[in-house]
Amino acid sequence: MFYCYACGNVRGWPDGIINSQGRCEVCGKMALCSDVPSSELPDPEIPCKRCGNTTANLGTKLCNGCWEVEHRLEVYLKSELAREHVHSLLCKKRYVIVKE
């Protein structure tokens, strides 16, 4: 990863041993940048695109909970008991279900 001091500082990334002038991969500005292998950097955290909770940016942009729901809900809802359970939870929390 090739990043400038400002971007690295904001994210808590280390200063690289190798520094050179170039375009920061994070902000796009020309600056003196650290050249650090991505494997040595922590995964950046982003807001989940569904619920907004902070999550590691692993490509899906979904937190674990939202990923599980989106990938398993259809199978789960095939069960009558599961549908009743979801319905009871939604009613208990007073969520409004909008039918299209």
DOVOGU-842168 format. One line per 8 residues: for each residue x, y, z of N, C-alpha, C. Coordinates in nm, 4 decimals, decimal comma. Atoms other than C-alpha are relative to their C-alpha. Layout:
BEGIN
X/Y/Z/X/Y/Z/X/Y/Z | ...
END
This chain:
BEGIN
0,0853/-0,1163/0,0000/0,0000/0,0000/0,0000/0,0896/0,1221/0,0000 | -0,0784/-0,1216/0,0167/0,1334/0,3402/-0,0969/-0,0862/0,1153/0,0523 | 0,0848/-0,1015/-0,0617/-0,0050/0,6113/0,1351/0,0828/0,1125/0,0596 | -0,0683/-0,1180/-0,0536/0,0847/0,9608/0,2477/-0,0056/0,0000/0,1529 | -0,0066/-0,0083/-0,1458/0,1637/1,0577/0,6056/-0,1368/0,0310/0,0598 | 0,1301/-0,0413/-0,0549/-0,1764/1,2239/0,6600/-0,0983/-0,1177/0,0027 | 0,0933/0,1139/0,0053/-0,3773/0,9173/0,5489/0,0428/-0,1107/0,0963 | -0,0496/0,1017/-0,0918/-0,1559/0,6794/0,7450/-0,0234/0,0383/0,1447
0,0188/-0,0493/-0,1358/-0,1803/0,8960/1,0554/-0,1460/-0,0134/0,0433 | 0,1431/0,0095/-0,0305/-0,5627/0,9095/1,0419/-0,0404/-0,1447/0,0279 | 0,0382/0,1410/-0,0125/-0,5840/0,5303/1,0078/0,0850/-0,0785/0,1002 | -0,0860/0,0678/-0,0965/-0,3121/0,4487/1,2597/0,0982/-0,0967/-0,0643 | -0,0938/0,0868/0,0707/-0,0906/0,2874/0,9964/0,1428/0,0437/0,0297 | -0,1398/-0,0324/-0,0300/0,2854/0,2699/1,0522/0,0663/0,0783/-0,1122 | -0,0830/-0,0639/0,1025/0,5370/0,4911/0,8754/0,0862/-0,1083/-0,0619 | -0,0796/0,1018/0,0680/0,7118/0,2824/0,6162/0,1484/0,0301/0,0076
-0,1454/-0,0178/0,0051/1,0857/0,2258/0,6100/0,0368/0,0614/-0,1340 | -0,0236/-0,0532/0,1341/1,0728/0,3003/0,2390/-0,1029/0,1098/-0,0255 | 0,0858/-0,1139/0,0323/0,9330/0,6438/0,1495/0,0438/0,0575/-0,1327 | -0,0331/-0,0645/0,1266/0,9128/0,8048/-0,1901/-0,1147/0,0888/-0,0433 | 0,1007/-0,0921/0,0511/0,7292/1,0785/-0,3742/-0,0895/-0,0752/-0,0984 | 0,0925/0,0646/0,0926/0,4158/0,9600/-0,5519/-0,1442/0,0309/0,0367 | 0,1435/-0,0228/-0,0224/0,0356/0,9454/-0,5604/-0,0502/-0,0954/0,1083 | 0,0558/0,0780/-0,1097/-0,1296/0,8281/-0,2371/-0,1158/-0,0847/-0,0527
0,1075/0,0901/0,0440/-0,3544/0,5245/-0,3006/-0,1301/0,0245/0,0756 | 0,1191/-0,0258/-0,0797/-0,5976/0,6493/-0,0351/-0,0676/0,1296/-0,0436 | 0,0607/-0,1305/0,0309/-0,6529/1,0196/-0,1078/0,0281/0,0476/-0,1419 | -0,0310/-0,0362/0,1380/-0,4957/1,0451/-0,4537/0,0922/0,1192/-0,0162 | -0,0878/-0,1172/0,0087/-0,2694/1,3412/-0,3685/0,1439/-0,0428/-0,0238 | -0,1434/0,0216/0,0158/0,0939/1,3648/-0,4742/0,0657/0,0419/0,1315 | -0,0629/-0,0290/-0,1286/0,3025/1,3464/-0,1563/0,1127/-0,0991/0,0237 | -0,0980/0,0977/-0,0444/0,5888/1,1731/0,0201/-0,0789/-0,1129/0,0647
0,0842/0,1110/-0,0428/0,4390/0,8290/0,0758/0,0809/-0,1163/0,0568 | -0,0561/0,1238/-0,0535/0,5142/0,5183/0,2786/-0,0412/-0,1136/-0,0915 | 0,0301/0,1178/0,0812/0,5334/0,1942/0,0852/0,0044/-0,1207/0,0932 | 0,0117/0,1087/-0,0976/0,4079/-0,0791/0,3205/-0,0871/-0,1103/-0,0614 | 0,0841/0,1077/0,0526/0,2804/-0,4228/0,2133/-0,1365/-0,0018/0,0693 | 0,1365/0,0015/-0,0551/-0,0982/-0,4433/0,2596/-0,0162/-0,1055/0,1079 | 0,0105/0,1076/-0,0991/-0,0500/-0,7657/0,4567/0,0456/0,0455/0,1387 | -0,0481/-0,0512/-0,1279/0,1192/-0,5614/0,7306/-0,0937/0,1065/0,0593
0,0927/-0,1018/-0,0478/-0,1743/-0,3190/0,7664/-0,1269/-0,0656/0,0532 | 0,1279/0,0548/-0,0474/-0,4894/-0,3803/0,9699/-0,1069/0,0255/-0,1054 | 0,1108/-0,0214/0,0923/-0,8092/-0,4196/0,7698/-0,0684/0,1315/0,0349 | 0,0689/-0,1255/-0,0295/-0,9696/-0,0775/0,7346/-0,1445/-0,0269/0,0404 | 0,1380/0,0159/-0,0428/-1,3033/-0,0411/0,9077/-0,0879/0,0998/-0,0733 | 0,0957/-0,0819/0,0738/-1,6057/0,0946/0,7224/-0,1383/-0,0203/0,0617 | 0,1369/0,0248/-0,0472/-1,9759/0,1385/0,8021/-0,0662/-0,1063/-0,0878 | 0,0764/0,1013/0,0729/-2,1947/-0,1580/0,7030/-0,0992/0,0710/-0,0911
0,0889/-0,0679/0,0943/-2,3958/-0,0652/0,3936/-0,1480/-0,0207/0,0312 | 0,1404/0,0217/-0,0380/-2,7182/-0,1980/0,5539/-0,0344/0,0668/0,1327 | 0,0374/-0,0471/-0,1340/-2,7132/-0,1122/0,9257/0,0872/0,1152/0,0511 | -0,0873/-0,1094/-0,0410/-2,4236/0,1348/0,9552/0,0996/-0,0337/0,1094 | -0,0979/0,0398/-0,1018/-2,2346/-0,0595/1,2244/0,1382/-0,0103/-0,0629 | -0,1368/0,0082/0,0495/-1,8567/-0,0479/1,1901/0,0394/-0,1454/-0,0216 | -0,0417/0,1361/0,0336/-1,7117/-0,3544/1,0214/0,1295/0,0037/-0,0789 | -0,1223/0,0097/0,0797/-1,3858/-0,4700/0,8654/-0,0381/-0,0013/-0,1481
0,0259/-0,0055/0,1432/-1,3716/-0,3978/0,4929/0,0598/-0,1241/-0,0658 | -0,0473/0,1254/0,0576/-1,3459/-0,7521/0,3609/-0,0558/-0,0222/-0,1402 | 0,0493/0,0099/0,1365/-1,5110/-0,6818/0,0277/-0,1509/0,0052/-0,0131 | 0,1458/0,0013/0,0112/-1,8821/-0,7332/0,0989/-0,0626/0,1304/0,0464 | 0,0481/-0,1239/-0,0612/-1,9211/-0,4028/0,2885/-0,1195/-0,0247/0,0912 | 0,1062/0,0377/-0,0931/-2,1589/-0,5896/0,5224/0,0619/-0,0474/0,1303 | -0,0456/0,0556/-0,1274/-2,1152/-0,6585/0,8939/-0,0403/-0,1475/0,0044 | 0,0294/0,1437/-0,0085/-2,1342/-1,0216/1,0033/-0,1495/-0,0278/0,0105
0,1432/0,0215/-0,0178/-2,4977/-0,9929/1,1142/-0,0777/0,0189/-0,1295 | 0,0714/-0,0258/0,1253/-2,6205/-0,8393/0,7890/0,0371/-0,1022/-0,1071 | -0,0399/0,1023/0,0971/-2,4171/-1,0849/0,5809/-0,0764/-0,1296/0,0258 | 0,0718/0,1233/-0,0341/-2,5731/-1,3770/0,7667/-0,1461/0,0080/-0,0419 | 0,1410/-0,0151/0,0350/-2,9253/-1,2419/0,7212/-0,0178/-0,0054/-0,1513 | 0,0158/-0,0047/0,1452/-2,8783/-1,1664/0,3516/0,0285/-0,1336/-0,0680 | -0,0367/0,1262/0,0644/-2,7240/-1,5052/0,2762/-0,0771/-0,1209/0,0515 | 0,0677/0,1163/-0,0572/-2,9366/-1,7288/0,4972/-0,1501/0,0196/0,0212
0,1396/-0,0274/-0,0307/-3,2759/-1,5601/0,5358/-0,0966/-0,0792/-0,0876 | 0,0908/0,0701/0,0913/-3,4369/-1,7160/0,2287/-0,0166/-0,1464/0,0385 | 0,0057/0,1402/-0,0424/-3,3509/-2,0677/0,3441/-0,0732/-0,0110/0,1331 | 0,0623/0,0005/-0,1331/-3,4570/-1,9885/0,7021/-0,1512/0,0157/-0,0102 | 0,1425/-0,0299/0,0100/-3,7947/-1,8530/0,5953/-0,0815/-0,1091/-0,0700 | 0,0731/0,1129/0,0583/-3,8862/-2,1781/0,4181/-0,0754/-0,0772/0,1081 | 0,0638/0,0676/-0,1130/-3,9837/-2,3083/0,7636/-0,1141/0,0853/0,0548 | 0,1154/-0,0694/-0,0583/-4,3293/-2,2160/0,8973/0,0330/0,0532/0,1393
-0,0373/-0,0440/-0,1354/-4,1903/-2,2005/1,2527/0,0932/0,1210/-0,0049 | -0,0922/-0,1128/0,0140/-3,9139/-1,9673/1,1382/-0,0763/0,1273/-0,0367 | 0,0795/-0,1171/0,0385/-4,1645/-1,7335/0,9704/-0,0798/0,0527/0,1183 | 0,0748/-0,0421/-0,1188/-4,3761/-1,7289/1,2865/0,0914/0,0714/0,0995 | -0,0970/-0,0609/-0,0921/-4,0666/-1,6493/1,4941/0,0366/0,1414/-0,0461 | -0,0354/-0,1323/0,0531/-3,9638/-1,3601/1,2676/-0,1184/0,0949/0,0147 | 0,1193/-0,0839/-0,0121/-4,3202/-1,2283/1,2636/-0,0202/0,0458/0,1444 | 0,0185/-0,0372/-0,1417/-4,3419/-1,2370/1,6435/0,1043/0,1027/0,0446
-0,1039/-0,0979/-0,0352/-4,0111/-1,0510/1,6761/-0,0324/0,1368/-0,0577 | 0,0329/-0,1274/0,0635/-4,1216/-0,7842/1,4312/-0,1185/0,0664/0,0697 | 0,1164/-0,0554/-0,0698/-4,4559/-0,7408/1,6093/0,0368/0,0493/0,1396 | -0,0404/-0,0353/-0,1364/-4,2934/-0,7312/1,9541/0,0744/0,1336/0,0011 | -0,0784/-0,1238/0,0083/-4,0620/-0,4498/1,8467/-0,0773/0,1116/-0,0688 | 0,0869/-0,0967/0,0649/-4,3500/-0,2696/1,6747/0,0561/0,0536/-0,1321 | -0,0451/-0,0371/0,1334/-4,1848/-0,2656/1,3328/-0,1200/-0,0036/-0,0940 | 0,1062/-0,0039/0,0990/-4,4099/-0,1797/1,0430/0,0458/-0,0785/-0,1215
-0,0322/0,0785/0,1190/-4,4120/-0,4328/0,7605/-0,0775/0,0596/-0,1160 | 0,0614/-0,0599/0,1172/-4,4781/-0,2694/0,4262/-0,0075/-0,1050/-0,1087 | 0,0189/0,0964/0,1085/-4,6249/-0,4949/0,1582/-0,0065/0,0747/-0,1304 | -0,0005/-0,0642/0,1326/-4,5627/-0,4103/-0,2035/-0,1166/-0,0477/-0,0821
END
